[in-house]
Amino acid sequence: MITETPIQASAVQEDKCHQAVSSYFIGPQAENLGDFRENIDSILNELQKARHNYFPEDGLFVTNATRNSQTFQACKKRVSNAVTKAAQLLGKHSLPFWSPRYQAHMCMDMSMPALLGYFMTMIYNPNNVAIEVSPLTTVVEIEVGEQLCKMFGYNIDSEKKHKPVGWGHITCGGTVANLESIWICTGEQKLFTDLSTWELLNLRPKDVLDIPDRLCREYGVSSKFMEKVLLEHSIQQTGKDVLEREFDIKPPQYFLSTTRHYSWPKGAAIAGIGAQNVIGVPVDHGARLRIGKLEELLNNCLENKRAVYAVVAIIGSTEEGCVDRLSEVLALRKKFQARGLSFLVHADAAWGGYFASMLPTEYQPGDSAKLTLGDPDAQVGEGMVPDSALRTETQEDMFALRFADSITVDPHKAGYMPYPAGGLCYRDERMRYLVTWTSPYLSRGAVTSMGIYGVEGSKPGAAAMSTWLSNKCIGMGPNGYGALLGEVTFTCSRFAAEWAAMTALDKDDFMVVPLNMLPSELKPGSTIAKVEEEKQRIRDTILSMTNSQIVASDIGKPEDEKALTLLRALGSDLNINAFALNFRLTPGKDGAWNTDVEEANYLMRRVVERLSVDSPEDDPSTIPFVLTSTQFSKDLYDECATNFKHRLGLRKDNLDLMVLRNVVMNPFPTEKNFIGKLAGIFRDVVEEEVKVCQQRNSTSATTHEFLLQGKDKLYVVHVPSFHISNHRQQLIIEIDLDAKSKREYLSLKNASPEEKFMLVTQNKIQLPNLLTPDSHFKACIRSKDAGLVLKNLTVTIKKVVKSRPLNSAYLDPAYASEFMPFYLYGNVTEQHIDHMLLRSPNTQFTAESIKLELDNALTDEQLARGPILCLSDIHEESMQPFPSTSELETSTAFIFKTGSKFAVQIFADEHDATAHGPGLVKSCGKSELLLATGSLTLGKGVVIDSETINRDPFKRVDKVLKWREELDNIGKSMNN
């Protein structure tokens, strides 16, 4: 039985704001389920009344006799069994979004008003495509649009003639809302014939939208006639390509940050703009759009007379919670409009839209942001939950939403609604006519039908009712959603404090580094010592304190010395904490830090695998804390990713950086004991996984295996592994054996020419010890069929042909696309090849005693240097990743097998034998390095291995549940 603590019982009454917030949800432990059930009963009672009251004289259609029949009862039981089983399956395998332990995606317990609104409407199933099938919910959707517009600061009073009237509607999600906003931009087309094409392209939105009204007012042109005339010439009818050809227009462009949501290039492709015309603007170290770079791009458009569809400001990025400087984007537009370049400004506030409710009622730009939304004098007593205000810059950009031409918002994110509930609002309601389709069966002339606007047709009225009821019950201002999101913002800051101060450089074997830099990092002259000092202050004044102690300790202090000031400076703009990990290669404070990006990624992958559901077999109830992750690629994050790697102590390279995320939507875990408990769970998991990573990267002596090749001269090819530091090396060595052992080996080789012989070190050694000519080691020889065949051999190192490290930092960013490269080695009598391992995962293809037919014979000296042989007609990139070893060996179609013949080019390797990548195949294609061309035929000594090289000995093995069997069981239960 779940019991409440004394603090919960006695102190929550002190915080009326939190009391209200607590009433909005069923609760993490179903505390308010009784209230929810009562409301469900009320809904069902009203449903019964509605059906009874509609022509009751019709009488019963399902009689008691029918209900009591054997068949009816059997069917009823089948459905009941299926419902119970399906509900059990959902309960067992659904993610616990309702729990404060869930901190992964933008999902939380939905508000009770939203759930009740959806349920009560769903059972009537209205379709908001037309008023004939949704007379109430169409009106509800119109009101939802007004609710959202008002929250964003749009005017919704048609009597205010000096301001445009806002309008909004519900979509299935932000992706469709963004698509519609793109369509709006392409639909803003040219109606004046006496202006130049450039002038027409840069008419201001209001000037375009005024044209129909002016034609009616000044010339008496009816809207019906306008519709008829424009039908032939509208963008919907002709497509943009016709207009671009007719007016000789360069394809206009769309600008938004490189870290944009995937829906933008997707929408551009669907709308016909083309993803190549969606131009990414680089981001700063905090992942926000760089205004200076945007200005450069717009200047380029102006100079080249290339029109701009729109600039998008992201108000709460889905990966980092960052808010682009919308206010500065709008100022930039004014600047360019004065120079003759105009464009729409769209705010993608899918995540951040509802945070506009946190703006103080009388807020004006320039007001200093308060630390809390509520009355600080009321925030006393144990168990209280403070609510944090938005940062000053974020408040300015939230206020600026009222000047954006359109806004995407997702009520099913920070509005706590069930899916699907996206939304799109226009500052000027007339913009919706640019994306209008009419059809007699849809509208019947009704101006209130919603289906004629936008991308969608049929859509559930339940989504509109859900959104309207939740907005109405909770409220759209600082005392409603603002208070809820204020508490969540405080929660997010407390999590941010945990990540910021979790580790100390002089103590821990791992580091946690938040994406958003600490205040001390942002100050000029920042040093590691100053950052560590600030982290200690976070531990002393925040992590070790309860909420009420933090508030009480700030009384009488200057603003810049308050703990709440520091707390609000931590983390992102809007309730997403992005952070990354690194670790020491050896335990202890003197252990060197890992510098390899892929090894840091490996640690984070292991952590997130344990703290997330990534397989149907995973039991969500056993995961004590749920996080998620993302990737910071060089292409999208550029300097932001580079700076983040630098702060983690990682090498500068082009590899993607994995980043952990916790999205905070739950207002309940704010007290230090619970958040501290979750942070402790995280620390324990990381410490366990760091030990695995240290073991994986240890460079102790161990046993090594080599493929033995050749008869005249002997060569060994190391069996490498991408996942074990001791074996992370591609190594080809010319060796010799003691005379007796060599005779015995050659006898075995001649007797079984197709047998694979492996040379294995008898003692544990380190690979660097094998790189010294004339050094010796003891080994044995094993074969696949006979096992151990020779032992106590003395092996002498003659020459290192190739020694290439396989650390991720030395690998290429892509597989070879024009050929398939191999190292070629041997002498004029006998040649062998080994596939160049340039990227992970990969496959080891090795062949001895190949046959070469060349236009220019190679010398012993050239072969001794290990030239690069390229299979000219084989494009490796198109074949990677290769199948498993067994599939390759048994496939009759696979190319690498005895007797296969290939066209080849052979190039001198311009790198030393011990050089590392990336870029080891840059020699290929240089005419001055071309040694020969011709053909290669594989002999009998072909070896393929996809397993050993890619095997991760530390990987956890997950069983895969056969979900169809679970679902089949439900079907079977219906027959019981």
Number of C-alpha atoms within 10 A of each C-alpha: 2 6 7 8 8 9 12 13 11 13 14 17 14 17 18 14 22 21 14 15 20 16 15 20 24 21 19 17 10 12 14 16 14 11 15 18 13 11 16 16 12 13 18 15 11 13 15 11 11 10 10 14 10 9 8 9 8 8 9 9 7 8 9 9 9 12 12 11 10 11 11 13 13 15 13 14 16 19 17 14 19 20 15 14 19 17 11 12 14 11 13 13 15 14 19 20 20 19 18 23 21 26 26 22 20 18 22 27 21 23 26 25 25 30 25 21 23 26 19 20 19 17 12 12 16 22 22 28 22 25 22 17 16 20 16 14 24 26 19 23 26 19 19 26 25 23 21 28 26 19 23 27 17 25 20 20 13 11 9 10 8 7 14 18 20 27 27 25 26 30 28 18 21 28 21 21 30 30 22 24 31 22 24 24 21 21 19 23 18 17 13 12 8 8 11 11 15 15 16 18 23 22 19 17 17 13 10 18 18 11 13 17 15 13 14 13 11 9 9 10 14 13 13 8 10 13 12 10 11 13 13 11 16 18 21 18 11 12 16 20 13 13 16 13 11 9 11 10 17 12 16 18 21 25 20 25 27 19 23 20 19 9 15 22 20 16 23 20 16 14 19 15 23 16 17 12 18 24 17 19 24 24 24 18 19 22 27 26 28 18 20 11 14 22 17 12 16 21 16 12 16 17 10 10 16 19 24 22 27 24 25 25 30 29 30 26 25 20 23 27 24 25 25 28 21 29 20 15 22 21 11 16 20 15 14 17 15 9 11 16 25 23 23 22 24 27 30 30 27 29 25 28 26 25 32 26 25 26 23 19 10 6 13 12 15 10 11 12 19 14 21 20 21 20 9 13 7 13 22 18 19 18 23 26 29 31 27 26 27 26 17 16 19 25 24 22 22 29 20 20 28 21 18 23 23 30 32 31 30 29 31 27 25 23 27 29 29 22 16 19 25 26 29 29 29 25 25 22 17 19 24 19 14 21 21 15 15 13 10 8 9 20 19 13 11 12 10 15 24 27 23 21 18 24 16 16 16 13 20 22 27 30 31 31 29 33 31 26 21 26 24 15 15 22 17 24 20 21 20 20 25 26 29 27 30 28 27 25 30 26 27 31 27 25 28 26 24 24 24 28 22 21 19 17 13 10 11 15 25 23 23 21 23 26 26 24 19 19 13 18 15 11 10 7 8 12 12 11 11 14 19 18 13 19 21 18 15 22 16 12 19 22 22 14 17 19 24 17 15 19 20 13 14 16 11 9 10 9 13 9 11 18 20 23 16 20 22 23 18 24 29 26 26 27 28 29 28 24 22 24 21 26 28 21 23 19 16 12 15 11 12 13 19 22 20 21 24 18 23 23 21 18 23 23 18 20 24 21 17 22 23 22 19 11 12 15 14 17 14 19 13 9 16 14 21 26 21 21 21 14 16 19 17 16 15 20 25 18 17 21 29 23 18 25 23 13 14 22 17 21 15 16 17 16 23 20 24 23 26 24 24 24 25 28 30 25 21 20 22 26 18 20 14 14 20 18 14 20 18 14 14 20 18 12 16 24 16 12 21 27 18 16 24 20 16 18 19 14 16 12 14 14 15 20 20 20 19 23 25 18 16 11 14 16 26 21 22 23 20 24 23 24 24 22 19 22 24 22 21 22 24 24 23 23 20 20 18 11 11 10 19 17 12 12 19 15 12 16 17 11 10 11 13 13 18 17 24 24 24 21 21 18 14 13 16 16 20 10 12 18 19 13 15 13 13 17 17 17 22 20 23 20 15 10 10 9 11 14 15 16 16 13 21 17 21 19 19 18 19 22 26 22 20 22 23 24 22 21 21 19 20 19 17 11 21 19 12 17 19 20 26 22 23 28 27 26 17 14 10 16 19 24 24 22 21 24 26 25 21 21 15 22 23 21 18 22 23 24 20 19 16 20 14 17 11 10 13 16 10 13 11 19 20 17 21 23 25 28 28 27 21 18 12 19 17 17 15 12 12 15 14 15 14 13 17 12 12 18 16 10 12 10 8 11 13 21 23 15 15 12 17 19 17 23 22 26 25 21 21 16 16 13 17 13 14 17 18 17 13 20 20 11 19 21 14 10 9 9 15 17 19 18 20 15 17 20 17 22 18 15 19 22 20 18 18 20 16 16 21 18 14 14 10 14 10 10 6 11 10 10 12 10 11 9 10 14 14 10 14 20 17 13 17 18 13 9
